[in-house]
Amino acid sequence: MSCSIRWTEWNLTAAGWIRGPTVDSPGEARQHRPAETLLTLIGWRLAIEPDAKLIVSEVFRSPDTDAVADAMAKYGPKPKD
């Protein structure tokens, strides 16, 4: 059985966390980022191990630190998986 990695992107906006598509390449996920995004996290796990721990990295943060802090306080620092 071949091993593949599945990537999912989450975007934090003033309205909350928005889950992006799950794709085979992290570059594909970033094509779908909403314009109003304050923070973007991208997570990955092995497709053959759906219960494996999700590895998450921050790939974008708005320079508007107050808006980011407000949204994180309201919706949490990371989405619920």
Buried (B, 14 or more C-beta within 10 A) or exposed (E): EEEEEBBBBBBBBEEEBBEBEBBEEBEBBBEEBEEEBBBBBBBBBEBEEEEEEEEBEEBBBBEEEEBBEEBBEEBEEBBEE
